[in-house]
Amino acid sequence: MCLLVVGMFSPSAASKLPSPANFTLNTVDNTVEISWGEVDNASSYELFFQKEGTTWQSVVVEGAKHTFTDVSPYDTYFFQIRAIDAEKNYGYFSSVKTRQAKALLTSPRNFKANTVDDTVEITWDEVDDADKYELFYQQAGTGWHSVIVESTAHTFTDVSPYYTYFFQIRALDKNGYPGYYSSVNKRAATQKLPSPKNLSAKTNDSTVSLTWDEVSEARNYELFYLQAGTGWHSVIVNGTSHTLKNINPQSTYYFQIRAVADKENPGYYSPVTKRLPTPSVGALRNFSNFININWTSAPGARMYYLWYKTSLSDKWVCAPKPTANTYWNISNPKSGVVFDVEIHAVFPNNDYTVSSVKSVTRLEAPTYGVNYSQNDRFNIHWNKVSGADKYELVRFYNNKSQRIYTGSNTYFEDNGISAIGPYYYQVRALNGNSQGVWSSYVPVHYVPKKLAQQKIVELAHMQYGNKGDKYWKAMWKPDQWCAMYAGWLLREARVDLGKYGWHVNVGVWADNLKAKKQWHDRGKYTPKAGDIIIFGRPDFRTHVGIVTGVKNGIVYTSEGNATGEEYFNSRVTEKSYSLNSSYIVGYGSVAY
């Protein structure tokens, strides 16, 4: 009988491959040749290498040698190897082999720079094992450049005497590997740049434009400026002009400039240029028969000349005489004419400064009218003014002004009426910065519909104690002045009297209210403020007033000719009645 037992035995594991023997390094120039003895059962080898200061890397080799090229002789390298069998099992590592770095070439000694006119002659001592030399050079303010030299001397030509130069050198071996740098050799500038000529300062209100002549070989310019009473400031400028802004026109300024080749060798200063205070033309305002011109003072100026020309001529005209004031009036200017104005300030020694030109157009005052339109609006219209391109409309109310329109139209509908008047309007023409003469203004008495009921009550309270002559004159008929007073109140509150049948005869007025279906008998209607109240008997209506309020069954009224004196001495007064009083005949309801 045979018994087969499965899984009880397994082949013994293969032994680990030994490390390669005779692991050697041979350096030739910039190559490293590596060899080793073959290992039995090895199919390939993993060769490890590392440049000092970096990480390990590896390469798989199938033979027993390998060559590394482009290996710097001035760096230290490490090498190690192990065998690999056919099943990719790795053997033991060899010991680490080191390829020591070669010492760098020394820096060249006696490195010198000798200047002769516009040349710099550079010399140095020879370095052992050097094949060539790399010479570095730099003009101050620029980047470094280099040149390869095969000897121990080199000459730079066309070297500017106004710049500082720097030089440095190192040796190169036959493979081009560099040695140590020498110290930096400095050739200082031998001359200063001349000062810029013709430094000029031109003023335009709060700016100063400065210009100067170019200086050959200047890289840039350093511009210095000082406001009288303060310290110097400077700015670097790349061209031959610069504008300083936010200058105080009423101060004296000083300017100076120098050319710069490099920071270590700025050029000579220019003479100081002085900018005296300059007048600045302010608002040019139109008045009824003249244009007013004013300007800021120029401290130190002894007088001013006004120069102007008009759109009718290109010729500049000087005012008849100078002035010590800072204003001038041009009388009787023609409408629509443009005036260009500049001011000359004259200082002791007859130095002078000139303001920038400012223009103004002569604009007359518009004539305007106001029409009431529906829904609490006014239509304001005015004539076209010669030379104007826009108009400004202002509304005045309650001692406050508000600009309500700026534009090119000659009309405007004001829909901002929300309170009891009077209102006032003024309009003027505009052209650019030119402002015309304001129109005259007249009051516009007005009560918005939504406030008419309030207005009539307030107005009634203001009349108490008045005699009747005010209302007779206003209503043209010295008749029953209680009716004239009531009609006057309604009219002032923007009530259309014809719509409510107003009449100086109380009886006729009551009949008119009935005919217009605005009548309400006593007891059948609760009156409201602003309604008409009729007194007497149904067949003999003798008196009329205006309701000012109703409260707790009492109706309050404002009545003319109701104080009991004789007709011409009777006055306006406030009264009250029970709503059931037999003296009340009825009411006329008024819609506000």
Secondary structure, 3 states (H helix, E strand, C coil): CCCCCCCCCCCCCCCCCCCCCCCEEEEECCEEEEECCCCCCCCEEEEEEEECCCCCEEEEECCCEEEECCCCCCCCEEEEEEEECCCCCECCCCCCEEECCCCCCCCCCCCEEEEECCEEEEECCCCCCCCEEEEEEEECCCCCEEEEECCCEEEECCCCCCCCEEEEEEEECCCCCEEEECCCEEECCCCCCCCCCCCEEEEECCEEEEECCCCCCCCEEEEEEEECCCCCEEEEECCCEEEECCCCCCCCEEEEEEEECCCCCEEEECCCEEECCCCCEEEEEECCCEEEEEECCCCCCCEEEEEEEECCCCCCEECCCCECCCEEEEECCCCCCEEEEEEEEECHHHCEEECCCEEEECCCCCCEEEEEECCCEEEEEECCCCCCCEEEEEEEECCEEEEEEEECCCEEEECCCCCCCCEEEEEEEEECCEECCCCCCCEECCCCHHHHHHHHHHHHHHCCCCECHHHHHHHCCCCCHHHHHHHHHHHHCCCCHHHHCCCCCHHHHHHHHHHCCCEEECCCCCCCCCCEEEEEECCEEEEEEEEEEEECCEEEEEECCCCCCCCCCCECEEEEEECCCCCEEEEECCCC
